């Protein structure tokens, strides 16, 4: 699978957290995916010009202001289950019907925010999801705004939908498909870990990056539905498998950098999936 240099750099930046990432480490990682040093350096310059990364010190970078908020949201997959609570039958609703279109990029940002928070279109301008995340509605509202929802959008709780609309709500997500995805991806992660020690180090680093990215992408965009929409036990098992895979990936990448550099590696976390690229497009 071909990896875009821009995706790779943003993934690595996200992986370093608050620590600067050396350009050298990006170049070493790029070599795993047949990306040239020149291509990586051009990519770093372009991302810096766009505000997605910024110089932290000589020869090192960190995420820039244009990416920081979204990076924080992507990283919440690690604690996503702490956001969940029992569903009592009510819904979170966002009304977008009165929002303007003068800003051509606003609809794209709006749709991204709604998708990342698991909201789906019920009727024109009206988005909905089960009210099983965050006990504080204002926290939901602020997360949506941070992700790109217009600040004058109406965000509220609703209950007492008529039976016809309640039936439609239950069809907005394919819960059976989600449950199958949890089960299938968990099996892929566990099967890969079972043979990881037999792989050359460079192959293990490369494959863990790609498979880990696939799994974390699923979590970042997962709607976090309650029962009976999905099998929540399968989701929990999948999340635990991703945590286990992430720990193994950290060790693999640390060993990889240590094996190709004379000095200790600057990267301390597993590279994450290309979420920043995805959600900034």
NORCOR-V419341 format. One record per pair of residues at least 24 apart in sequence whose C-alpha atoms are under 7 Angstrom apart, sorted by the first residue. I is the first residue (numbers start at 1). J is the second residue. D is the distance in Angstrom with one decimal. If there is no record, write none. Layout:
i: [I;I]
j: [J;J]
d: [D;D]
This chain:
i: [3;5;5;5;6;7;7;8;10;10;11;11;11;11;12;12;13;13;14;14;15;15;15;15;16;16;16;20;20;20;20;21;21;21;21;21;22;22;22;22;23;23;32;32;69;70;70;71;74;74;77;77;83;83;84;84;84;85;85;86;87;87;87;90;90;90;90;90;91;91;91;91;91;91;91;92;92;92;92;92;92;92;93;93;93;93;93;93;93;93;94;94;94;94;94;94;94;95;95;95;95;95;95;96;96;96;97;97;99;109;109;110;110;110;112;113;113;113;113;116;117;118;118;118;120;122;130;132;175;175;176;178;179;179;179;182;182;182;183;183;185;186;186;189;189;201;202;204;205;205;205;208;209;212;213;213;213;214;215;216;217;217;246]
j: [33;35;40;43;43;274;277;274;274;276;271;272;273;274;271;272;62;63;71;272;269;270;271;272;267;268;269;56;60;61;62;60;61;62;266;267;59;60;61;266;59;60;202;206;146;147;276;276;220;275;219;220;133;134;132;133;134;132;133;132;131;132;226;130;131;157;158;159;128;129;130;131;157;158;159;128;129;130;131;156;157;158;126;127;128;129;155;156;157;158;126;127;128;153;154;155;156;125;126;127;153;154;155;125;126;153;125;126;153;148;149;148;149;150;279;144;147;148;149;221;223;222;223;224;172;169;225;226;229;230;230;230;230;231;234;234;235;238;234;238;215;238;241;241;245;256;256;252;252;253;256;249;271;273;272;273;274;273;242;273;273;275;270]
d: [6.5;6.9;6.2;6.6;6.0;5.2;5.7;7.0;6.9;6.4;5.6;5.0;5.9;5.5;5.1;6.9;6.0;6.0;6.5;6.7;5.1;5.7;4.8;5.9;5.7;6.0;5.8;6.1;5.7;5.1;4.9;5.2;5.2;6.2;6.0;6.4;5.8;4.1;6.4;6.4;5.7;5.5;6.8;6.4;6.7;6.4;7.0;6.6;6.0;6.9;6.1;5.9;5.4;5.4;5.8;4.8;6.5;5.1;6.0;5.9;6.3;4.9;6.5;6.3;5.6;7.0;5.8;4.6;6.5;5.6;4.4;4.4;5.6;5.2;6.2;5.7;5.4;6.1;5.1;5.9;4.6;6.3;7.0;5.6;4.5;6.7;5.8;5.4;5.9;6.7;5.9;5.1;6.4;6.9;5.6;4.5;6.6;5.7;4.7;6.4;6.2;5.2;6.7;4.7;6.2;5.7;4.2;7.0;6.9;4.9;6.5;5.5;4.5;6.7;6.9;5.7;4.9;5.5;5.8;5.1;6.3;6.8;3.9;6.9;6.5;6.8;6.9;6.8;5.2;4.8;6.5;6.9;5.9;5.9;6.5;6.1;5.7;5.5;6.3;6.8;6.7;5.1;6.0;6.9;6.7;6.3;6.7;7.0;5.9;5.7;7.0;6.0;6.2;7.0;5.7;3.7;6.9;6.7;6.8;6.4;6.3;6.8;6.4]
